[in-house]
Amino acid sequence: MFETLLIANRGAIACRILRTLHQLDVRGVAVYSEADAASLHIQQADQAISLGDGPAASTYLVVDKILQAARDSGAQAIHPGYGFLSENAAFAEACEAAGIAFVGPTPEQLRVFGLKHTARALAKANGVPMLEGTELLEDLESALVAGEQVGYPVMLKSTAGGGGIGMRVCRSAAELSDAFEAVKRLGQNNFSDAGVFIEKYIQRARHLEVQVFGDGRGEVIALGVRDCSVQRRNQKVLEETPAPNLPAGMADELCAAAIKLAKAVSYRSAGTVEFVYDSEAERFYFLEVNTRLQVEHGVTEQVWGVDLVRWMIELAAGALPPLTELVANLAPSGHAIQARLYAEDPGRDFQPCPGLLTAVAFPAADGKHLRIDTWVEAGCEIPPYFDPMIAKVIAWAPTREQASTALDQALAGTTLYGVESNRGYLRQILADTPFASGSPWTRCLEGLTYRASTFEVLGAGTQTTVQDYPGRLGYWAVGVPPSGPMDSRALRLGNRLLGNAEGEAGLEITMSGPTLRFNTDAVVAVTGAPIPLTLDGQPQRMDTTLLVPAGTTLALGTIAGAGARSYLCVRGGLQVPDYLGSKSTFTLGQFGGHGGRALRAGDVLHLAPLADRSAGQTLEPALRSDLPEVRTLRVIYGPHGSPEYFTPAYIETFFATDWEVHFNSSRTGVRLIGPKPEWVRESGGEAGLHPSNIHDNPYAIGAVDFTGDMPVILGPDGPSLGGFVCPVTLIEADLWQLGQLKAGDKVRFEAVSIAEARKSSPLPLGEGPGVRETSARAEPPPPPPQPPAGAGRYAG
């Protein structure tokens, strides 16, 4: 057995191969593009070697880099996985020339099956049923003649490559003329081969394939038939084995044809012989041979109880027992179905969605009933350079119906947040008639309309973030602020208006709002600062529940009058994962909410299914925010007042002043412009040169912190600890007003007693004072000589 093996691949297949290597006690060496630096296969490998930056063309496809990595690591073998160099005959030859075993077929086999037209010729010579078709076509004229001879519709195919690239259905001479040069270019650009040919197209074809394994000495076995008919644009989406609803004996005929073709070349290693199946005629026709491990190999392993990767490695090492011994006690059991999870958005024509995965959770997998092959965890970046597959989810059960149900439950229990995925689309396929009935065909998904409980951000506004009430509590002592809505009153009122729990997440909109296109019916309410609101261009009322039909666009304009923040609440709330117990966004920490940041154009947010479509409910006028020209903020006096830090005269001035909000204000803190403080002392002594300096002191949200000579009202994203004096702290009932302060606004402070503060509420609804996040709980200090009103420090 090899001591060290290098995996010339990435993602789920690299992790899959490493799992087998660990079982074999073989050192696994991973290679990676820097874009994949957070991939699980890097963590799981015994050694990882960087191939540099960039896409596949400058990393995973560079033969010299792969071979150098093998030499540097002392690898005796290279497993190519699937894709990339896995079917590259020149790479296989280079491995052999370097004295490194290529874990796969021989270079000659890669060549003969690597081009579809030569594979067709070999299949024809061995009596494998063939669709009517042509040799390579020299030009459009010969293609048009062939099209008439074969009979439309036809499939125009690139002879090289795979993965559905370079295939075009042509239903007329005009369509063939339009497609000819395009398909040639696809072949040249993707596989460096512009050769094309024509094949008869079957309207309701099934895509069936046989897993074969050969020892390279003439012995070949087949491990059943997979059905890969559920495809989108010739790309497989769901795969299963055994293939359902085949006539008696058909599976045996398919396996016999596959074995015959593989034996004709003394095939070595794992491979797949693919067929087109005409359900109406109950006939199959040769399609192509994939000379590598298939993405869907896992369903065969689950049903047959084998490890194809282990077989491949042991064969390449000369340690595999005879195939007759391996299959002596093998028999298929049950049914397995695989779903390919992709980072793509079915709602936007399956556009790939690279980005940061902020939350990842899969159901517990036991390896038998549920198997999950993946390379991601929270914090992984989906790079834009490669195939965006995130995971393969495979369910096994005694029956097809049970396997389908188990797969649906596994997908339902999967969390992938930060990028869009096709998870919901896969669940809809499982329930759709073609698949559910066991009679899918390769274009059956064309009749499936994707449904998504989402809205898309067309324009993001100045700063729009996800926030929930009361925010992220319990972490203040370790420096994590609560975040949450800066005007919690407005968010809570919006949720109550919709019938939500007041803690449901909504959007906080600062100054100018987003434009949102809804892909599902929703009921929303906009509260807080008055902001223009339109639905498909028609003005709508704030503080009122509004039905937003699917397909319409909700646009929020710019706050022109009093106030700085508005809130968009949705019935059922935004479906955002919790981070440290809250959905709130902390932009400075880059966590929570949607990707730990403000929304951007192109973002997609998910909603709960709408159960109640009622709309038109309106807030009572008395509950709407009153934003006078000069805002009064009630505060508790202390802990750092007169006479220790400020003169009594300045404290009087502090409370008598109409302070102006500085332009440099944010969720971290609201800066104020006003009279320069009169300090009792000349410096902070050991704490610092400025008299505002003190030794680090716990802060509370709403504390007025003198940073030097400028007071700052600490906001919900502010610091929990600092070295500046705080003469007063806002009471909880008035904290919401911080969210409605903007540059130029005027505020005046009014001192109240702790008893009065505890009786006050931000919402006049007969409720208690609610939750208030503080940095510490402390006894109020003794009153100053001339306190304006009350004394002490509000401590929650």
BELMO-V344704 format. One record per residue. NEAR is the number of other ideal C-beta (glycine too) atoms within 10 Angstrom. Layout:
NEAR
NEAR
This chain:
13
22
12
17
29
31
27
31
27
28
25
26
27
26
25
27
28
24
16
20
24
14
11
17
8
21
18
26
24
28
29
24
21
12
20
27
13
18
26
19
24
20
13
18
25
15
17
19
19
16
22
11
11
15
14
18
9
14
24
25
17
17
15
8
18
28
20
15
22
24
13
12
21
12
27
19
22
29
28
26
25
20
22
21
25
23
26
21
20
12
23
25
17
19
25
13
9
13
9
20
19
27
29
29
29
20
19
14
24
21
18
19
26
24
20
25
18
16
22
22
14
16
23
13
10
15
11
21
15
16
22
13
19
21
15
15
22
10
9
15
10
14
23
17
14
20
23
11
11
18
10
15
16
28
21
25
24
25
23
22
20
20
15
13
17
28
20
20
16
22
11
12
15
10
17
24
14
12
19
22
12
12
22
20
13
20
21
15
11
15
19
9
17
18
21
27
21
26
23
17
20
20
11
16
22
24
22
23
27
26
27
22
25
23
20
16
10
12
17
23
18
20
22
18
26
27
25
25
29
27
19
21
12
18
13
21
21
23
28
29
29
18
23
16
13
21
9
6
8
17
19
12
16
23
19
13
22
27
19
15
25
27
15
17
21
16
27
23
25
25
26
21
28
19
24
24
25
16
17
9
9
10
15
22
21
23
23
21
28
21
26
27
28
21
22
25
26
24
29
28
21
27
22
19
14
18
17
21
24
18
19
24
25
19
22
22
18
9
12
18
12
11
17
10
9
16
16
9
7
12
8
17
12
18
23
30
26
28
27
21
24
26
24
23
22
21
20
15
8
18
12
17
20
15
17
17
22
23
15
19
12
19
16
8
16
9
11
12
17
21
21
19
21
23
23
24
15
17
12
21
17
25
20
13
18
20
16
21
22
25
24
23
26
27
27
25
20
10
10
18
12
15
24
21
14
21
25
19
14
22
22
11
12
22
13
24
20
22
24
27
24
28
19
19
23
22
18
18
23
17
11
17
11
18
24
14
10
15
15
28
20
22
17
20
22
9
9
18
6
16
14
21
19
20
27
20
20
15
16
20
24
14
18
28
24
24
30
30
22
20
24
26
15
12
15
21
11
7
11
18
26
24
32
29
28
28
27
26
24
28
30
28
27
29
25
19
22
24
15
20
12
18
17
22
29
28
30
29
27
21
18
18
26
23
17
27
19
22
19
19
17
24
24
27
27
28
29
30
25
18
24
15
21
14
17
13
8
8
8
17
12
20
21
17
22
19
16
23
12
15
11
17
17
23
19
24
14
12
23
11
8
17
22
24
28
30
27
25
28
27
25
19
20
22
16
22
17
13
21
15
13
28
25
29
33
26
18
14
16
13
19
31
30
26
21
18
19
20
23
13
12
15
21
18
20
17
22
16
9
17
9
11
11
11
15
10
15
14
18
9
7
7
16
16
20
9
17
8
8
10
21
11
21
21
26
26
29
24
24
21
27
23
12
13
23
25
14
17
11
20
25
14
16
27
17
11
17
13
23
15
20
18
10
11
20
15
26
16
25
30
19
22
15
17
12
9
22
15
18
14
12
9
13
19
12
8
17
15
10
16
22
26
20
19
10
10
19
18
23
27
27
28
30
23
24
23
17
13
13
16
26
22
29
27
21
26
22
24
16
21
13
19
16
24
26
27
26
28
27
24
26
25
22
21
24
23
26
26
29
23
26
18
14
10
22
17
20
14
25
14
21
21
16
17
8
15
22
15
12
14
15
21
17
11
10
6
11
7
16
16
15
19
23
21
23
15
10
17
9
16
15
10
13
19
10
12
18
21
14
20
19
20
24
27
18
15
